[in-house]
Amino acid sequence: MTDTKAATFEESMARLDEIVKMLEQGDRSLDEALALFEEGTALVKSCGKLLDEAEQKVIKLQKGSEGEPEEVPFDTVTQ
């Protein structure tokens, strides 16, 4: 099982894609399929959390000094 805490979003999505392909083949035992399903659900949860965190960063970057929305071109935002 992949360590979902240390994996990047891209790594998690790649692993999730592998899991889906393996499960779609239908040649895994029930135990293997269940283990893959459990790993996949953990990856989905991890990816969802990473996306939520990214969304919060974007929202935070878009707030002006007094909390009002501030329009900033995307390509001018630096870290």
Backbone as XML, in Angstrom:
<?xml version="1.0"?>
<chain id="A" units="angstrom">
  <residue number="1" name="MET">
    <atom name="N" x="0.843" y="-1.180" z="0.000"/>
    <atom name="CA" x="0.000" y="0.000" z="0.000"/>
    <atom name="C" x="0.888" y="1.242" z="0.000"/>
  </residue>
  <residue number="2" name="THR">
    <atom name="N" x="0.523" y="2.240" z="-0.786"/>
    <atom name="CA" x="1.253" y="3.488" z="-0.885"/>
    <atom name="C" x="0.996" y="4.337" z="0.358"/>
  </residue>
  <residue number="3" name="ASP">
    <atom name="N" x="2.045" y="5.030" z="0.834"/>
    <atom name="CA" x="1.882" y="5.946" z="1.961"/>
    <atom name="C" x="1.226" y="7.220" z="1.438"/>
  </residue>
  <residue number="4" name="THR">
    <atom name="N" x="-0.093" y="7.357" z="1.688"/>
    <atom name="CA" x="-0.850" y="8.466" z="1.121"/>
    <atom name="C" x="-0.472" y="9.797" z="1.754"/>
  </residue>
  <residue number="5" name="LYS">
    <atom name="N" x="0.108" y="9.810" z="2.931"/>
    <atom name="CA" x="0.487" y="11.058" z="3.595"/>
    <atom name="C" x="1.695" y="11.697" z="2.888"/>
  </residue>
  <residue number="6" name="ALA">
    <atom name="N" x="2.658" y="10.883" z="2.440"/>
    <atom name="CA" x="3.884" y="11.398" z="1.856"/>
    <atom name="C" x="3.791" y="11.593" z="0.345"/>
  </residue>
  <residue number="7" name="ALA">
    <atom name="N" x="2.812" y="10.992" z="-0.289"/>
    <atom name="CA" x="2.697" y="11.066" z="-1.737"/>
    <atom name="C" x="2.186" y="12.434" z="-2.177"/>
  </residue>
  <residue number="8" name="THR">
    <atom name="N" x="2.691" y="12.894" z="-3.310"/>
    <atom name="CA" x="2.182" y="14.141" z="-3.871"/>
    <atom name="C" x="0.831" y="13.860" z="-4.516"/>
  </residue>
  <residue number="9" name="PHE">
    <atom name="N" x="0.134" y="14.920" z="-4.862"/>
    <atom name="CA" x="-1.152" y="14.772" z="-5.533"/>
    <atom name="C" x="-0.991" y="13.974" z="-6.827"/>
  </residue>
  <residue number="10" name="GLU">
    <atom name="N" x="0.017" y="14.318" z="-7.608"/>
    <atom name="CA" x="0.238" y="13.651" z="-8.884"/>
    <atom name="C" x="0.561" y="12.171" z="-8.704"/>
  </residue>
  <residue number="11" name="GLU">
    <atom name="N" x="1.386" y="11.849" z="-7.701"/>
    <atom name="CA" x="1.718" y="10.450" z="-7.419"/>
    <atom name="C" x="0.471" y="9.677" z="-6.985"/>
  </residue>
  <residue number="12" name="SER">
    <atom name="N" x="-0.323" y="10.304" z="-6.155"/>
    <atom name="CA" x="-1.550" y="9.654" z="-5.688"/>
    <atom name="C" x="-2.516" y="9.404" z="-6.835"/>
  </residue>
  <residue number="13" name="MET">
    <atom name="N" x="-2.660" y="10.376" z="-7.727"/>
    <atom name="CA" x="-3.553" y="10.206" z="-8.869"/>
    <atom name="C" x="-3.049" y="9.116" z="-9.804"/>
  </residue>
  <residue number="14" name="ALA">
    <atom name="N" x="-1.732" y="9.039" z="-10.007"/>
    <atom name="CA" x="-1.156" y="7.993" z="-10.853"/>
    <atom name="C" x="-1.420" y="6.610" z="-10.247"/>
  </residue>
  <residue number="15" name="ARG">
    <atom name="N" x="-1.227" y="6.502" z="-8.943"/>
    <atom name="CA" x="-1.472" y="5.221" z="-8.263"/>
    <atom name="C" x="-2.953" y="4.868" z="-8.319"/>
  </residue>
  <residue number="16" name="LEU">
    <atom name="N" x="-3.813" y="5.849" z="-8.148"/>
    <atom name="CA" x="-5.253" y="5.613" z="-8.228"/>
    <atom name="C" x="-5.631" y="5.105" z="-9.620"/>
  </residue>
  <residue number="17" name="ASP">
    <atom name="N" x="-5.029" y="5.676" z="-10.647"/>
    <atom name="CA" x="-5.268" y="5.224" z="-12.009"/>
    <atom name="C" x="-4.843" y="3.764" z="-12.187"/>
  </residue>
  <residue number="18" name="GLU">
    <atom name="N" x="-3.685" y="3.406" z="-11.617"/>
    <atom name="CA" x="-3.216" y="2.013" z="-11.665"/>
    <atom name="C" x="-4.218" y="1.082" z="-10.985"/>
  </residue>
  <residue number="19" name="ILE">
    <atom name="N" x="-4.700" y="1.487" z="-9.827"/>
    <atom name="CA" x="-5.645" y="0.667" z="-9.071"/>
    <atom name="C" x="-6.924" y="0.444" z="-9.869"/>
  </residue>
  <residue number="20" name="VAL">
    <atom name="N" x="-7.443" y="1.507" z="-10.472"/>
    <atom name="CA" x="-8.669" y="1.388" z="-11.272"/>
    <atom name="C" x="-8.456" y="0.405" z="-12.412"/>
  </residue>
  <residue number="21" name="LYS">
    <atom name="N" x="-7.328" y="0.518" z="-13.099"/>
    <atom name="CA" x="-7.039" y="-0.399" z="-14.213"/>
    <atom name="C" x="-6.957" y="-1.846" z="-13.735"/>
  </residue>
  <residue number="22" name="MET">
    <atom name="N" x="-6.306" y="-2.065" z="-12.590"/>
    <atom name="CA" x="-6.197" y="-3.427" z="-12.055"/>
    <atom name="C" x="-7.567" y="-3.987" z="-11.689"/>
  </residue>
  <residue number="23" name="LEU">
    <atom name="N" x="-8.399" y="-3.159" z="-11.065"/>
    <atom name="CA" x="-9.725" y="-3.630" z="-10.672"/>
    <atom name="C" x="-10.615" y="-3.867" z="-11.890"/>
  </residue>
  <residue number="24" name="GLU">
    <atom name="N" x="-10.468" y="-3.046" z="-12.934"/>
    <atom name="CA" x="-11.271" y="-3.221" z="-14.142"/>
    <atom name="C" x="-10.934" y="-4.514" z="-14.880"/>
  </residue>
  <residue number="25" name="GLN">
    <atom name="N" x="-9.713" y="-5.011" z="-14.720"/>
    <atom name="CA" x="-9.328" y="-6.268" z="-15.362"/>
    <atom name="C" x="-10.133" y="-7.441" z="-14.813"/>
  </residue>
  <residue number="26" name="GLY">
    <atom name="N" x="-10.495" y="-7.355" z="-13.539"/>
    <atom name="CA" x="-11.338" y="-8.378" z="-12.930"/>
    <atom name="C" x="-10.648" y="-9.695" z="-12.647"/>
  </residue>
  <residue number="27" name="ASP">
    <atom name="N" x="-9.312" y="-9.726" z="-12.691"/>
    <atom name="CA" x="-8.604" y="-10.987" z="-12.469"/>
    <atom name="C" x="-7.961" y="-11.084" z="-11.084"/>
  </residue>
  <residue number="28" name="ARG">
    <atom name="N" x="-8.315" y="-10.192" z="-10.193"/>
    <atom name="CA" x="-7.773" y="-10.208" z="-8.823"/>
    <atom name="C" x="-8.667" y="-11.049" z="-7.928"/>
  </residue>
  <residue number="29" name="SER">
    <atom name="N" x="-8.048" y="-11.639" z="-6.899"/>
    <atom name="CA" x="-8.848" y="-12.374" z="-5.925"/>
    <atom name="C" x="-9.677" y="-11.370" z="-5.138"/>
  </residue>
  <residue number="30" name="LEU">
    <atom name="N" x="-10.658" y="-11.858" z="-4.424"/>
    <atom name="CA" x="-11.501" y="-10.972" z="-3.622"/>
    <atom name="C" x="-10.674" y="-10.202" z="-2.602"/>
  </residue>
  <residue number="31" name="ASP">
    <atom name="N" x="-9.750" y="-10.893" z="-1.938"/>
    <atom name="CA" x="-8.905" y="-10.231" z="-0.941"/>
    <atom name="C" x="-8.040" y="-9.136" z="-1.574"/>
  </residue>
  <residue number="32" name="GLU">
    <atom name="N" x="-7.458" y="-9.426" z="-2.729"/>
    <atom name="CA" x="-6.633" y="-8.423" z="-3.424"/>
    <atom name="C" x="-7.490" y="-7.236" z="-3.865"/>
  </residue>
  <residue number="33" name="ALA">
    <atom name="N" x="-8.663" y="-7.531" z="-4.396"/>
    <atom name="CA" x="-9.559" y="-6.472" z="-4.865"/>
    <atom name="C" x="-9.987" y="-5.578" z="-3.699"/>
  </residue>
  <residue number="34" name="LEU">
    <atom name="N" x="-10.300" y="-6.178" z="-2.564"/>
    <atom name="CA" x="-10.685" y="-5.384" z="-1.396"/>
    <atom name="C" x="-9.529" y="-4.517" z="-0.897"/>
  </residue>
  <residue number="35" name="ALA">
    <atom name="N" x="-8.321" y="-5.076" z="-0.899"/>
    <atom name="CA" x="-7.151" y="-4.308" z="-0.469"/>
    <atom name="C" x="-6.911" y="-3.135" z="-1.428"/>
  </residue>
  <residue number="36" name="LEU">
    <atom name="N" x="-7.049" y="-3.384" z="-2.724"/>
    <atom name="CA" x="-6.884" y="-2.317" z="-3.708"/>
    <atom name="C" x="-7.968" y="-1.249" z="-3.539"/>
  </residue>
  <residue number="37" name="PHE">
    <atom name="N" x="-9.193" y="-1.698" z="-3.298"/>
    <atom name="CA" x="-10.298" y="-0.766" z="-3.094"/>
    <atom name="C" x="-10.041" y="0.114" z="-1.876"/>
  </residue>
  <residue number="38" name="GLU">
    <atom name="N" x="-9.581" y="-0.488" z="-0.787"/>
    <atom name="CA" x="-9.279" y="0.274" z="0.425"/>
    <atom name="C" x="-8.163" y="1.289" z="0.172"/>
  </residue>
  <residue number="39" name="GLU">
    <atom name="N" x="-7.130" y="0.868" z="-0.548"/>
    <atom name="CA" x="-6.040" y="1.787" z="-0.885"/>
    <atom name="C" x="-6.569" y="2.934" z="-1.749"/>
  </residue>
  <residue number="40" name="GLY">
    <atom name="N" x="-7.413" y="2.587" z="-2.699"/>
    <atom name="CA" x="-7.992" y="3.600" z="-3.578"/>
    <atom name="C" x="-8.837" y="4.612" z="-2.829"/>
  </residue>
  <residue number="41" name="THR">
    <atom name="N" x="-9.653" y="4.153" z="-1.904"/>
    <atom name="CA" x="-10.482" y="5.092" z="-1.144"/>
    <atom name="C" x="-9.624" y="6.004" z="-0.276"/>
  </residue>
  <residue number="42" name="ALA">
    <atom name="N" x="-8.528" y="5.475" z="0.268"/>
    <atom name="CA" x="-7.607" y="6.313" z="1.053"/>
    <atom name="C" x="-6.950" y="7.361" z="0.155"/>
  </residue>
  <residue number="43" name="LEU">
    <atom name="N" x="-6.601" y="6.973" z="-1.058"/>
    <atom name="CA" x="-6.005" y="7.920" z="-2.000"/>
    <atom name="C" x="-6.990" y="9.010" z="-2.401"/>
  </residue>
  <residue number="44" name="VAL">
    <atom name="N" x="-8.243" y="8.632" z="-2.625"/>
    <atom name="CA" x="-9.271" y="9.621" z="-2.976"/>
    <atom name="C" x="-9.421" y="10.629" z="-1.839"/>
  </residue>
  <residue number="45" name="LYS">
    <atom name="N" x="-9.448" y="10.132" z="-0.623"/>
    <atom name="CA" x="-9.566" y="11.017" z="0.543"/>
    <atom name="C" x="-8.366" y="11.958" z="0.633"/>
  </residue>
  <residue number="46" name="SER">
    <atom name="N" x="-7.171" y="11.424" z="0.428"/>
    <atom name="CA" x="-5.957" y="12.222" z="0.477"/>
    <atom name="C" x="-5.947" y="13.281" z="-0.623"/>
  </residue>
  <residue number="47" name="CYS">
    <atom name="N" x="-6.324" y="12.901" z="-1.833"/>
    <atom name="CA" x="-6.364" y="13.853" z="-2.952"/>
    <atom name="C" x="-7.406" y="14.941" z="-2.693"/>
  </residue>
  <residue number="48" name="GLY">
    <atom name="N" x="-8.533" y="14.558" z="-2.154"/>
    <atom name="CA" x="-9.572" y="15.534" z="-1.824"/>
    <atom name="C" x="-9.076" y="16.544" z="-0.811"/>
  </residue>
  <residue number="49" name="LYS">
    <atom name="N" x="-8.347" y="16.073" z="0.177"/>
    <atom name="CA" x="-7.801" y="16.969" z="1.198"/>
    <atom name="C" x="-6.784" y="17.927" z="0.578"/>
  </residue>
  <residue number="50" name="LEU">
    <atom name="N" x="-5.919" y="17.408" z="-0.289"/>
    <atom name="CA" x="-4.934" y="18.257" z="-0.949"/>
    <atom name="C" x="-5.606" y="19.314" z="-1.822"/>
  </residue>
  <residue number="51" name="LEU">
    <atom name="N" x="-6.663" y="18.937" z="-2.518"/>
    <atom name="CA" x="-7.400" y="19.897" z="-3.349"/>
    <atom name="C" x="-8.075" y="20.957" z="-2.492"/>
  </residue>
  <residue number="52" name="ASP">
    <atom name="N" x="-8.646" y="20.547" z="-1.373"/>
    <atom name="CA" x="-9.274" y="21.510" z="-0.452"/>
    <atom name="C" x="-8.246" y="22.507" z="0.072"/>
  </residue>
  <residue number="53" name="GLU">
    <atom name="N" x="-7.058" y="22.007" z="0.433"/>
    <atom name="CA" x="-6.000" y="22.888" z="0.923"/>
    <atom name="C" x="-5.559" y="23.868" z="-0.162"/>
  </residue>
  <residue number="54" name="ALA">
    <atom name="N" x="-5.439" y="23.385" z="-1.391"/>
    <atom name="CA" x="-5.046" y="24.259" z="-2.499"/>
    <atom name="C" x="-6.106" y="25.327" z="-2.735"/>
  </residue>
  <residue number="55" name="GLU">
    <atom name="N" x="-7.373" y="24.934" z="-2.646"/>
    <atom name="CA" x="-8.462" y="25.903" z="-2.830"/>
    <atom name="C" x="-8.412" y="26.981" z="-1.762"/>
  </residue>
  <residue number="56" name="GLN">
    <atom name="N" x="-8.141" y="26.594" z="-0.531"/>
    <atom name="CA" x="-8.057" y="27.573" z="0.558"/>
    <atom name="C" x="-6.902" y="28.552" z="0.343"/>
  </residue>
  <residue number="57" name="LYS">
    <atom name="N" x="-5.788" y="28.071" z="-0.200"/>
    <atom name="CA" x="-4.661" y="28.955" z="-0.496"/>
    <atom name="C" x="-5.045" y="29.960" z="-1.573"/>
  </residue>
  <residue number="58" name="VAL">
    <atom name="N" x="-5.753" y="29.507" z="-2.593"/>
    <atom name="CA" x="-6.179" y="30.398" z="-3.666"/>
    <atom name="C" x="-7.130" y="31.454" z="-3.126"/>
  </residue>
  <residue number="59" name="ILE">
    <atom name="N" x="-8.075" y="31.043" z="-2.303"/>
    <atom name="CA" x="-9.026" y="31.986" z="-1.711"/>
    <atom name="C" x="-8.292" y="32.999" z="-0.845"/>
  </residue>
  <residue number="60" name="LYS">
    <atom name="N" x="-7.345" y="32.530" z="-0.056"/>
    <atom name="CA" x="-6.578" y="33.421" z="0.813"/>
    <atom name="C" x="-5.790" y="34.426" z="-0.017"/>
  </residue>
  <residue number="61" name="LEU">
    <atom name="N" x="-5.220" y="33.990" z="-1.119"/>
    <atom name="CA" x="-4.449" y="34.879" z="-1.983"/>
    <atom name="C" x="-5.326" y="35.924" z="-2.656"/>
  </residue>
  <residue number="62" name="GLN">
    <atom name="N" x="-6.593" y="35.618" z="-2.822"/>
    <atom name="CA" x="-7.480" y="36.517" z="-3.531"/>
    <atom name="C" x="-8.130" y="37.564" z="-2.626"/>
  </residue>
  <residue number="63" name="LYS">
    <atom name="N" x="-7.961" y="37.466" z="-1.318"/>
    <atom name="CA" x="-8.556" y="38.444" z="-0.406"/>
    <atom name="C" x="-7.667" y="39.673" z="-0.299"/>
  </residue>
  <residue number="64" name="GLY">
    <atom name="N" x="-8.291" y="40.837" z="-0.320"/>
    <atom name="CA" x="-7.558" y="42.083" z="-0.165"/>
    <atom name="C" x="-7.192" y="42.321" z="1.284"/>
  </residue>
  <residue number="65" name="SER">
    <atom name="N" x="-6.550" y="43.445" z="1.571"/>
    <atom name="CA" x="-6.062" y="43.746" z="2.913"/>
    <atom name="C" x="-7.177" y="43.850" z="3.949"/>
  </residue>
  <residue number="66" name="GLU">
    <atom name="N" x="-8.375" y="44.239" z="3.509"/>
    <atom name="CA" x="-9.497" y="44.353" z="4.440"/>
    <atom name="C" x="-10.537" y="43.258" z="4.219"/>
  </residue>
  <residue number="67" name="GLY">
    <atom name="N" x="-10.120" y="42.176" z="3.590"/>
    <atom name="CA" x="-11.011" y="41.049" z="3.377"/>
    <atom name="C" x="-11.847" y="41.117" z="2.121"/>
  </residue>
  <residue number="68" name="GLU">
    <atom name="N" x="-11.784" y="42.254" z="1.428"/>
    <atom name="CA" x="-12.561" y="42.393" z="0.198"/>
    <atom name="C" x="-11.859" y="41.626" z="-0.932"/>
  </residue>
  <residue number="69" name="PRO">
    <atom name="N" x="-12.619" y="41.170" z="-1.906"/>
    <atom name="CA" x="-11.985" y="40.469" z="-3.037"/>
    <atom name="C" x="-11.037" y="41.395" z="-3.785"/>
  </residue>
  <residue number="70" name="GLU">
    <atom name="N" x="-9.920" y="40.851" z="-4.182"/>
    <atom name="CA" x="-8.926" y="41.620" z="-4.911"/>
    <atom name="C" x="-8.593" y="40.865" z="-6.192"/>
  </residue>
  <residue number="71" name="GLU">
    <atom name="N" x="-8.769" y="41.505" z="-7.326"/>
    <atom name="CA" x="-8.502" y="40.860" z="-8.598"/>
    <atom name="C" x="-7.013" y="40.938" z="-8.911"/>
  </residue>
  <residue number="72" name="VAL">
    <atom name="N" x="-6.401" y="39.769" z="-9.014"/>
    <atom name="CA" x="-4.968" y="39.674" z="-9.297"/>
    <atom name="C" x="-4.791" y="38.675" z="-10.430"/>
  </residue>
  <residue number="73" name="PRO">
    <atom name="N" x="-4.115" y="39.044" z="-11.502"/>
    <atom name="CA" x="-3.871" y="38.082" z="-12.581"/>
    <atom name="C" x="-3.143" y="36.866" z="-12.036"/>
  </residue>
  <residue number="74" name="PHE">
    <atom name="N" x="-3.546" y="35.681" z="-12.455"/>
    <atom name="CA" x="-2.989" y="34.432" z="-11.933"/>
    <atom name="C" x="-1.486" y="34.365" z="-12.118"/>
  </residue>
  <residue number="75" name="ASP">
    <atom name="N" x="-0.968" y="34.794" z="-13.263"/>
    <atom name="CA" x="0.464" y="34.643" z="-13.536"/>
    <atom name="C" x="1.338" y="35.620" z="-12.755"/>
  </residue>
  <residue number="76" name="THR">
    <atom name="N" x="0.755" y="36.550" z="-12.010"/>
    <atom name="CA" x="1.556" y="37.469" z="-11.199"/>
    <atom name="C" x="1.702" y="37.003" z="-9.761"/>
  </residue>
  <residue number="77" name="VAL">
    <atom name="N" x="0.999" y="35.944" z="-9.385"/>
    <atom name="CA" x="1.078" y="35.423" z="-8.017"/>
    <atom name="C" x="2.366" y="34.631" z="-7.881"/>
  </residue>
  <residue number="78" name="THR">
    <atom name="N" x="3.186" y="34.970" z="-6.884"/>
    <atom name="CA" x="4.415" y="34.233" z="-6.603"/>
    <atom name="C" x="4.346" y="33.710" z="-5.187"/>
  </residue>
  <residue number="79" name="GLN">
    <atom name="N" x="5.169" y="32.702" z="-4.925"/>
    <atom name="CA" x="5.177" y="32.113" z="-3.577"/>
    <atom name="C" x="6.244" y="32.706" z="-2.718"/>
  </residue>
</chain>
